[in-house]
Amino acid sequence: MRVLVAEDGLMMRRILVRALEGWKYDITEVENGAQAWEAFQKEPFRLVLTDWVMPEMDGLELIRKIRSANVPFYVYIILLTAKSEKEDLVVGMEAGADDFLVKPFDHNELRVRLREGERIVRLEQELAEQNRKLRETHAALVQSEKLASLGQMAAGMAHEINNPIALVANNLAVLKRDISSTFELLDLYRSIHEDIAKTHPELAQKAQEMEEESDYQWIRGEASELFDRSLFGLKRVRDIVQNLRSFARLDEAQLDHLDVNSAMFAVSQVLHHEIESRGLNLRIDPGDVPEVLCEPVKIQQVLHHLLLNAIQASERNDDIVLRSLRTDDGVQIDVEDHGSGISGSDLPHIFEPFFTTKPVGSGQGLGLAVSYGIVRDHGGSIQVSSQLGRGSTFSVQLPIRPLASPSSGGSHET
C-alpha cells in the first residue's frame, strides 16, 4: 500500500522510511505540509503519516485540506507529534486525524497503528463495493419498474387505440368504395346537363353554380388519393402501437429468440418522433445475423437507451447509424452517432451507476448502467469508442445463446 510521509526532520524521516520499506510499503516522502499537499493533489494516498509542526504548512492544516478534498475513498491519517498533552491530542483528532503517535515512537507500535489503518482502509473499500452493488440493484429495480409501466401503457394503448383505428379504417374503406359509385352517378347526371338546360334552364343553372361552389372537379380528382393518405396515416398509427407492443413484449416468455434486425426497426419506430423533431438522419444497416436467444424485453431496452443517447448527443442534420453484423460467436449491434462525443476523463465512468454528463435534472445516470448489466447477464459485452466533438459508437456483442440463462429478477448495472 502507498504511504505519504510528511516529516521535516531528516533523521526522523529516514527512520520512518527505513521502517516502512522493511514492511514493504510504497513510500513517498516530503519535507513539509506544502509539499505533502502538492503530492496528494497529484495522486491521492490512502495512508498518510504527517508531523504536526512543519514549515510552510503544518500537519493540522494539511489534514484539514485532505479532509476537504473531493476524493472517492477514505484517507487514513496518523499524526506524528512530540506533544502528549490530552488537549493537544484532542485538537489533532478534531482536525481530522484518525490516530496519533507520540515521538519518539516505538517501531512495533508504529507497525500496529499502520496495520489498523490498513484494516480501516480495506473495510472502507469493502463497504464502497457493497454500496456500489446496492446502487446497481436499486438501479435495476428502478428500471424494471419503468419497463413494467411501459408494458402496461403498451397494453392499454393497444386496447384503447387499435379498436377505434380499426373502426375508422373500415369506415374509410367503405366510404372509398361507395363514393366511387356516387361519382359515377353524378357523372351520369352531368352527361345530361345540356338536355336539362333545354327544358329546365333554372335548374341546370343552379346545378352548375352548386358544382362550382363545392369545387366538384377538385374533389372528383383528389378524393381517391385523400382516402389513400388517410388510410396510410391510420396504418402508421397502428404500426406505431404495434411496434410499441413489440418493444415491450410483455405478452411473451422472458427467454425467447429475438430477431435483432426487427428489434432495431421496432426501437427506431418508438423513437421516430424524437428523430424527426430533431432533424436527424437515421440509417439502419441490417446484417445477415441469426436470431439470439435472450430476454427480448431487456435487449430492446438496451437498444432503446443507446439510440436515445445517440439522439440526445446529436445536432440537427447529424447522421445516426444502427448496424448489425455477425461475429464468430454471436451478433454485434452498433449504435453510431456523430454528435458531441465523450471526454477521455468521462469514458472510464460512463457505465457507473448514477454517473451522468447531462445537466442536473435531465438524467439519473442509470441507463448505461442498466444496459451494461443486462448485456453482461446475457454473457455478452458492451464497449464504447468516442472522440470529443466527433461522436461515439456503442457496440453490443451478444452470444447466440447465453452462457447461462439471464436471471428473471432483473440485471445488475453500472
Buried (B, 14 or more C-beta within 10 A) or exposed (E): BEBBBBBBBEEBBEBBBEBBEEBEBEBBBBBBBBBBBEBBEEEBBBBBBBBBBBEEBBBBBBBEBBEEEEEEEBBBBBBBBEBEEEEBBEBBBEBBBBBBBBBEBEEEEBBEBBEBBBEBBEEBEEEEEEEBEEBBBBBBEBBBEEBEEBBEEBBEBBEEBBEEBEEBBEEBEEBBEEBEEEBEEBEEEBEEEEEBBEEEEEEBEEBEEEBEEEEBEEEBEEBEEEBEEBBEEBEEBBBBBBBBBBBBBBEBEBEBEBBBBBBBBBBBBBBBEEBEEBEBEBEBEBBEBEBBBBBBBBBBBBBBBBBBBBBBBBEEEBBBBBBBBBEEEBBBBBBBBBBBBBEEEBBEBBBBBBBBEEEEEEBBBBBBBBBBBBBBBBBBBBEBBBEBEEBBBBBBBBBBBBEEBBEEEBBBBB
